[in-house]
Structures are given as C-alpha cells and as structure tokens.
Amino acid sequence: MDAAPAILAFFDEPTFTVTYLVADPATGTAAVIDPVLDFDQASARIGSASVEAVLAAASARGWRIEMVLETHAHADHLSGAKLIAARTGAWIGIGAHITEVQATFAPMFGADDLLPEGRDFDRLLHDGETVPLGNLAFTVMHTPGHTAACISFRIDDAVFVGDTLFMPDYGTARCDFPGGDAHALYASIRRLLALPDETRMFLCHDYKGPERTGFAWETTVGEQRRANVQAHDGIDEAAFVTLRQARDATLAPPRLLLPSIQVNIRAGRLPPVDAQGVQALRLPLRAGDAVAATLLS
C-alpha cells in the first residue's frame, strides 16, 4: 500500500496565507500549493524569504519539487510560483477557468502581455482530472464561488481547499469579487462536505476566530459539517446566500488586492519593463465621484 503524503505547512503572517509542501515519501516527488512571494507595499520591494523556506525544507528532505499548484488567482498575496519554477524546473498549474479571470482583469491592468488561452500557466486543470505525484495522485475538484476559477486538490485522505472554506469558527470565503457567486460557493462547499468526515481539510488562510488566540489551518470535513459558523449542516442555500452577501457588504478590499491580481493572473510573473526601462505595477484609480472628476479635468 502506498504511504500517505507528507505535508508541511508554511504560514505567512503578513498575508495570513498558508503554503503547503506535499510529497510522496516513497519517491520524493513533491508539489507546492499556493506559494507566497514576499512584497512590502510601502517600499515596493519584493523578497524571496517565503519561497526560500519552502525550497530549503524540500532540499533538506531530498524531495524534488515537480509542480506548483494554485487553487486560484489570489487577491491577498503575490504568487511565488514563477520563482519556484525558475529554481526547480517545476510546472505551474491552475484551474482551467483562469481564462475567465484573466479576461476580467487584464483590461484593468493593461496586461496585454498575457499569453492567449491561459498559456502563462503550464497546465490548465479540469474538474475530475488526476495529477500524479510519484506513486500518489491529486484529484482536481472545481470549487467556484469565491472566484470562477477556484479548484481544490484531493490526495489520499487530505483535501486542499484554497479560500473556499476557513476554520469552522471563521466561516467561508467572500464572494464579492468579479466572478464570485454565493450560490456557486454554497454548491462547492456542499460538494466538499460530501467527502468522508475523516477527510483532513487544509486551508489557505487563517484570520483567527473571535475567541481563538492561535492561528490554525487544518480541520476535517466532519468538523466543518458540525461547526462551521456559516456552512454547517442544516443551513440551506437561501440562508447561506443571505448571510454571505450581508457579510460581504461589510468587507474592505484586501490590502494587496491590486498588486496581487496583476501578478497572479500572470502565473507569478511580474509585468514587463516599459519603454522607460521601469518595471511597475499599476494602481487604477476610481474616477466616479466629483473630486476625481475635477482632478481629471
């Protein structure tokens, strides 16, 4: 019988993001899920400490990183996928619906350097597809709602769900980004919670529940069904959608929304150098009010 996957978690507190290094112990084949590229917004400085920690952990164990898997185009941190790929030769995969996300955001950021048909990513992954990891394999689950392109990765008794669900005391992903849909999220959550109760569920973020002092990112399907404050068993779709939309109406945009999206739709690649030799991220301004209109005139 094949061994269970080895799973290491790396928590980036500035963005509350969890990156996972998943390996088949028998072959040393490894994958990185949702890597973080360090970014200090005030200085516009990019760093690699988070990526280096993952690479060092893999090297210390003799694991070969062969793939980088993104659960979606994140809005809260820059992806370290391209840097890991450059260091290891790994391929980068994301859900096939990323093309819809790119079509939405590319005009906003002038990202006309994007390759057609999502080819900034090496592989576009489809629902039900199997991705071998040594003697083990991930099964791809399309779990939209937070974004149109969200996917989860199931392997053995574990499932990596991205932003779809948080710890039971915190709830579920927001659905107010372009392409988000609370009805779709409800269906995705019910699909995930139909897995066996003992399935280990690994989350991409933790913001701490209201009465919890420590960060946490692993739970189980059974615990989510019993105790998730927004999506436990017994909450129907109408009630969930009402709750989710009311909550979303109170939320501010993620701090790194604008830099994250324009890097992450490029698979972690930075925008190209402009005619003046400057490599820059765009900061689109909202011009809908009287003050902005005056300043533009």
Salt bridges, closest charged atoms under 4 A:
ASP34 OD1 - HIS74 NE2 2.83
GLU52 OE2 - ARG87 NH1 2.80
GLU66 OE2 - ARG64 NE 3.76
GLU70 OE1 - HIS74 NE2 3.31
ASP76 OD1 - HIS77 ND1 2.96
ASP76 OD2 - HIS205 NE2 3.02
GLU100 OE2 - HIS97 ND1 2.55
ASP113 OD1 - ARG266 NH2 2.80
ASP113 OD2 - ARG269 NH1 2.67
GLU117 OE1 - ARG119 NH1 3.38
ASP120 OD1 - ARG269 NH2 2.72
ASP127 OD1 - ARG191 NH1 2.81
GLU129 OE2 - ARG123 NH2 2.73
ASP157 OD1 - ARG200 NH2 2.98
ASP163 OD2 - HIS72 NE2 3.19
ASP163 OD2 - HIS146 NE2 3.24
ASP163 OD1 - HIS205 NE2 3.14
ASP169 OD2 - ARG212 NE 2.77
ASP176 OD1 - ARG174 NE 2.74
ASP197 OD1 - ARG225 NH1 3.15
ASP206 OD2 - ARG212 NH1 2.74
GLU223 OE2 - ARG226 NH2 2.84
ASP233 OD1 - ARG190 NH2 2.69
ASP233 OD2 - ARG225 NE 2.90
GLU237 OE2 - HIS183 ND1 2.79
ASP248 OD1 - ARG244 NH2 2.72
